[in-house]
Amino acid sequence: MTTNNVHAISASRIIAAPPERIYSILSDYREGHPSILPHQFTSMTVERGGVGAGTIIQFTMRLWGRTQRFRASVSEPEPGRVLAETYSEPNSAVTSFIVDPAPVAGQTQVTITTNVPVRGGLVGRIERLLSTKLLYPIYVQELELLQKRSTEV
């Protein structure tokens, strides 16, 4: 696919838990992270590692009646604050989980952002519209599940 630019899809939420707790859930790909995945994720397996940088994961998602397989490598551009999943297929997208202290002590601002390459022109506009319509509600649900999980830990 020839791409001209990158489109960002993002959702944020303030969660009533300290940043360290939130980051530990997100970076744990064996138990924590799988526990916050919405129903569109039909499986997740860890190929290598399991916590934070160096982890390699595979998962499938069921979207609009189609099942698609993804493989990602996990990095920590800012350990304890930013966790990034870089997908090798199908489009080299990157999803980042950003964990910042909220203005109120003991709360955390969590942002999930996916940067996905898109083509130019009409096709690119359609790709932007569809990717946002598809991913934004999933991220909202994932943040709700993260809120719920953070109270159980």
C-alpha positions, 0 to 999 in steps of 0.5 A: 500500500502506498501511503501519503500520511498517518491518521491517528485514532485516540481515546482518553479517560481518567481512571481512579487508580495510580499510574503505576498500577495502570502501567503494570496492568497494560504492560503485563501481556500474560494476565493484565492486558488480556483482561481488559480486551473488548469482545472483538479480540478473540485471542491473544498469545505471547510468543516471547517475553510477556511484560513490557519491552521485548514482548511479541504478541499475536491476536485476532480481532473480529471486525465487521464480520471478518476475523483478522490476525495481527502480530506486534512487538512491544516497546517502551519508548518511555518506560513507566509512561508509554507502551507501544505495540508496532504491528508487522501486518497488515499495515505497520500501524502503531498503538500507544498506551500513554499513562500520565498522572491526573490532576487529582492524586491517585488518578491516572489519565490514560490515552490509547492512540493508534497511528495508521498509515492511510493513502491520499485522496478519496480512498484515504478519506474513507480509510480515515473514516472507517478506521475511526468508526471502528477503533474509537468505540473499542478503545472507549470500551478498553478504557472502561475495562481498564477502570474495572480491572484497576479496582480488582488488582 
